[in-house]
Amino acid sequence: MFGTEISMGEAGIITLFSMGIVFAVLYAISLILDLFKMIFTKSKNDNKKTEVKVIPQPIISTAPKEDEEELIAVITAAIAAHLGKNSDGLIVRSIVQVRNQEPAWANAGRTELMK
């Protein structure tokens, strides 16, 4: 069928046939990997245990207002100590938590190091 010279039509047939074989082998490998996953992983039904669902109750803050005032006083004192000034001249009107400006990978690395 194929001699020393190959026409464009024959080259196309060889190309399509070769690509078909490659995709068929890749699909077979995919099926084998799925089969391994089914064999070697535990299913959820193997360990039937009684699961108790806990519904979280809303947390009602019973902390008195004095705790917030004490927190503001501590933060004001820390700011005054950092600035090297007297806390009488400082007025803290609001405290807002600033979002972390570091990338997520830096936080993940720091958390992993702390473990």
Backbone bond lengths (Angstrom), bond angles and torsions (degrees), N, CA, C in turn:
res aa  C-N    CA-C-N  psi(-1)  N-CA   C-N-CA  omega(-1)  CA-C   N-CA-C  phi
1 M - - - 1.447 - - 1.517 110.63 -
2 F 1.337 117.69 -51.85 1.449 120.06 -179.23 1.525 109.09 -105.21
3 G 1.278 117.02 122.73 1.457 121.89 -179.69 1.514 110.53 -102.40
4 T 1.298 116.23 -144.79 1.461 120.73 -179.54 1.511 111.14 -76.97
5 E 1.295 117.15 -25.41 1.466 120.27 178.57 1.527 109.24 -116.90
6 I 1.327 114.87 139.41 1.470 120.60 -179.00 1.520 107.67 -118.80
7 S 1.302 116.94 132.55 1.460 120.48 178.17 1.528 109.68 -80.30
8 M 1.317 115.26 169.05 1.475 120.75 179.52 1.529 111.09 -63.49
9 G 1.284 118.35 -36.15 1.462 121.56 178.61 1.521 111.72 -65.19
10 E 1.334 115.07 -43.13 1.462 119.29 178.03 1.525 111.21 -66.53
11 A 1.337 117.08 -37.83 1.465 120.87 177.68 1.528 110.51 -63.84
12 G 1.324 117.23 -38.07 1.464 121.03 176.93 1.520 111.82 -64.95
13 I 1.341 115.48 -40.58 1.468 119.61 178.81 1.527 110.49 -64.30
14 I 1.325 116.59 -43.70 1.468 120.49 178.68 1.527 110.53 -62.57
15 T 1.329 116.60 -42.14 1.463 121.12 179.79 1.522 111.16 -62.30
16 L 1.320 117.37 -48.74 1.468 120.69 -179.24 1.525 111.31 -64.51
17 F 1.320 117.21 -40.36 1.454 120.97 178.81 1.531 110.58 -64.04
18 S 1.329 117.30 -43.28 1.465 121.56 179.49 1.528 110.99 -64.54
19 M 1.328 116.46 -43.59 1.467 119.54 178.65 1.522 110.77 -64.19
20 G 1.327 117.27 -37.73 1.461 120.84 177.83 1.518 111.29 -62.47
21 I 1.332 116.43 -41.91 1.462 119.76 177.88 1.517 111.17 -63.05
22 V 1.342 117.41 -43.87 1.471 121.14 179.89 1.515 110.46 -60.41
23 F 1.342 117.74 -47.23 1.460 119.66 -178.90 1.521 112.01 -67.02
24 A 1.321 117.82 -34.76 1.461 120.51 177.47 1.523 110.98 -65.42
25 V 1.331 117.26 -40.99 1.468 120.68 178.53 1.533 110.31 -67.15
26 L 1.324 117.51 -41.35 1.470 119.93 177.51 1.529 111.37 -62.52
27 Y 1.325 117.12 -39.85 1.457 120.48 178.11 1.528 110.75 -65.81
28 A 1.342 117.07 -38.84 1.471 120.65 177.29 1.526 110.52 -64.07
29 I 1.326 117.83 -40.94 1.472 121.11 177.55 1.521 109.70 -63.17
30 S 1.326 116.63 -39.99 1.467 120.39 178.18 1.532 111.12 -61.71
31 L 1.317 116.99 -42.53 1.463 120.20 178.38 1.527 111.76 -65.50
32 I 1.327 116.70 -38.96 1.466 120.42 178.42 1.524 110.60 -63.92
33 L 1.336 117.63 -41.38 1.468 120.77 178.86 1.529 111.24 -65.53
34 D 1.329 116.42 -38.96 1.467 119.28 176.26 1.524 111.15 -64.07
35 L 1.329 116.28 -38.37 1.454 120.82 177.85 1.527 110.60 -64.14
36 F 1.334 117.52 -42.74 1.466 121.09 176.65 1.525 111.22 -60.98
37 K 1.325 115.76 -40.25 1.465 119.55 179.83 1.521 110.95 -63.78
38 M 1.330 117.25 -39.15 1.459 120.26 179.35 1.521 111.18 -70.16
39 I 1.321 117.58 -34.20 1.465 121.05 -176.93 1.526 111.34 -76.39
40 F 1.316 117.50 -45.01 1.458 120.98 -168.32 1.530 115.32 -96.25
41 T 1.293 119.49 -1.38 1.463 120.39 176.61 1.518 109.34 -106.29
42 K 1.319 114.59 147.50 1.466 119.39 178.20 1.511 109.00 -79.52
43 S 1.291 115.41 138.40 1.453 118.29 176.27 1.524 109.01 -86.36
44 K 1.294 115.98 162.60 1.461 121.08 -177.98 1.528 111.29 -69.39
45 N 1.324 117.61 -24.17 1.459 120.81 -177.14 1.520 112.85 -84.14
46 D 1.348 118.55 -11.26 1.465 120.67 -179.15 1.527 111.41 -65.74
47 N 1.278 117.29 -42.71 1.469 121.29 -178.47 1.524 108.33 -107.52
48 K 1.313 114.94 82.76 1.463 118.03 179.20 1.513 108.95 -81.62
49 K 1.293 114.96 110.11 1.454 121.80 177.15 1.522 107.43 -122.82
50 T 1.287 114.17 154.80 1.445 118.49 178.13 1.515 108.82 -76.46
51 E 1.303 115.49 121.08 1.448 120.00 179.40 1.520 109.13 -100.69
52 V 1.291 114.48 131.90 1.452 120.79 177.23 1.510 107.49 -108.00
53 K 1.304 116.19 120.58 1.454 119.90 178.52 1.521 109.06 -86.65
54 V 1.308 114.24 125.30 1.457 120.46 179.43 1.515 107.40 -102.03
55 I 1.288 115.32 122.42 1.457 120.52 177.62 1.523 107.42 -93.54
56 P 1.329 116.99 116.80 1.461 118.57 -178.01 1.521 111.36 -67.32
57 Q 1.287 114.68 134.88 1.454 120.73 177.52 1.523 109.10 -87.15
58 P 1.299 117.91 144.36 1.463 118.57 178.53 1.528 110.30 -64.99
59 I 1.321 114.94 138.75 1.458 120.70 -179.03 1.523 108.22 -84.67
60 I 1.299 114.15 123.19 1.455 119.96 179.16 1.522 107.51 -100.00
61 S 1.305 114.57 119.97 1.459 119.13 -177.74 1.521 109.41 -75.54
62 T 1.311 115.40 118.37 1.460 120.15 177.21 1.516 110.82 -106.88
63 A 1.339 116.63 10.37 1.462 119.51 -179.72 1.520 109.35 -68.97
64 P 1.288 116.57 135.04 1.464 118.98 179.82 1.522 111.18 -70.52
65 K 1.307 115.19 164.81 1.460 122.60 179.46 1.520 111.23 -62.99
66 E 1.327 117.32 -23.31 1.460 121.15 -177.98 1.513 111.62 -64.16
67 D 1.356 117.74 -31.21 1.454 120.06 178.91 1.518 111.48 -62.79
68 E 1.325 117.00 -40.43 1.458 120.55 177.94 1.521 110.90 -66.35
69 E 1.311 115.95 -41.12 1.461 119.42 178.71 1.522 110.63 -66.02
70 E 1.314 116.78 -37.71 1.461 120.33 178.35 1.528 110.25 -66.52
71 L 1.324 116.71 -39.51 1.455 120.97 177.80 1.529 110.80 -63.16
72 I 1.319 116.48 -42.97 1.466 120.53 178.01 1.521 110.28 -63.37
73 A 1.322 116.94 -39.33 1.461 120.05 178.95 1.525 111.10 -65.14
74 V 1.328 117.34 -40.19 1.462 120.96 179.18 1.521 110.35 -66.10
75 I 1.322 117.58 -43.16 1.465 120.56 179.22 1.518 110.82 -65.48
76 T 1.330 117.40 -39.94 1.459 120.86 177.31 1.520 110.73 -62.47
77 A 1.313 117.66 -42.11 1.460 120.96 178.42 1.523 111.23 -64.82
78 A 1.337 117.78 -38.53 1.459 121.07 178.68 1.519 111.08 -65.79
79 I 1.336 116.87 -40.40 1.464 120.56 177.57 1.518 110.55 -65.10
80 A 1.328 116.72 -42.85 1.467 120.60 179.56 1.525 110.41 -63.21
81 A 1.324 117.33 -41.28 1.464 120.50 178.77 1.524 110.63 -65.43
82 H 1.317 117.31 -37.72 1.457 120.88 -179.87 1.532 110.64 -68.33
83 L 1.341 116.80 -40.86 1.454 120.58 -179.44 1.519 112.70 -80.15
84 G 1.326 116.98 -16.61 1.467 121.00 -178.66 1.519 112.68 75.22
85 K 1.312 116.86 26.72 1.468 121.51 -179.60 1.517 109.21 -117.39
86 N 1.311 115.09 171.24 1.453 121.78 176.85 1.529 108.77 -78.38
87 S 1.301 117.49 143.26 1.461 120.71 -177.43 1.525 112.69 -76.07
88 D 1.322 118.49 -7.26 1.466 120.38 178.57 1.525 111.59 -67.57
89 G 1.328 116.66 -29.62 1.456 120.37 -177.47 1.518 113.01 -87.20
90 L 1.302 117.44 -6.82 1.459 120.51 -178.57 1.518 111.25 -97.92
91 I 1.324 115.04 139.27 1.456 120.37 175.61 1.529 107.14 -128.69
92 V 1.327 116.38 119.96 1.463 121.23 176.79 1.514 107.11 -96.60
93 R 1.321 115.80 115.23 1.459 120.19 -177.16 1.522 112.09 -94.17
94 S 1.306 116.88 -37.05 1.457 119.17 178.74 1.526 109.13 -151.16
95 I 1.322 114.40 151.24 1.450 121.39 177.73 1.522 106.41 -120.86
96 V 1.335 115.30 118.94 1.456 121.21 -178.32 1.519 107.66 -123.60
97 Q 1.317 115.98 128.35 1.454 120.32 178.06 1.520 108.67 -75.60
98 V 1.325 116.15 126.28 1.449 121.80 -179.16 1.511 108.73 -89.24
99 R 1.310 115.71 135.83 1.453 120.31 178.70 1.511 110.07 -65.82
100 N 1.305 116.56 147.13 1.450 121.74 -179.47 1.522 109.47 -65.90
101 Q 1.321 117.45 129.29 1.452 122.25 -176.40 1.534 112.62 -92.20
102 E 1.330 117.91 1.15 1.452 120.57 -177.67 1.521 110.37 -86.14
103 P 1.332 116.70 154.69 1.470 119.22 177.74 1.521 111.91 -65.94
104 A 1.315 114.93 159.28 1.468 120.57 -177.43 1.521 111.54 -64.07
105 W 1.340 117.67 -34.69 1.460 119.66 -179.54 1.516 111.60 -66.77
106 A 1.342 118.20 -31.63 1.467 120.91 177.58 1.527 110.08 -68.64
107 N 1.322 116.65 -41.94 1.471 120.01 177.76 1.521 111.21 -64.95
108 A 1.347 117.01 -39.48 1.458 120.15 179.49 1.528 110.68 -65.43
109 G 1.320 116.77 -40.17 1.462 120.05 178.23 1.508 112.12 -65.36
110 R 1.318 117.13 -41.73 1.463 121.37 179.40 1.531 110.31 -65.15
111 T 1.328 116.83 -41.31 1.462 120.45 178.67 1.520 110.18 -64.48
112 E 1.325 117.03 -39.47 1.469 120.29 179.66 1.522 110.28 -67.07
113 L 1.304 118.11 -37.31 1.464 120.81 178.29 1.529 111.86 -67.57
114 M 1.310 116.84 -34.33 1.459 120.57 -179.29 1.515 111.99 -71.43
115 K 1.336 116.75 -24.48 1.462 119.79 179.06 1.493 108.08 -71.98
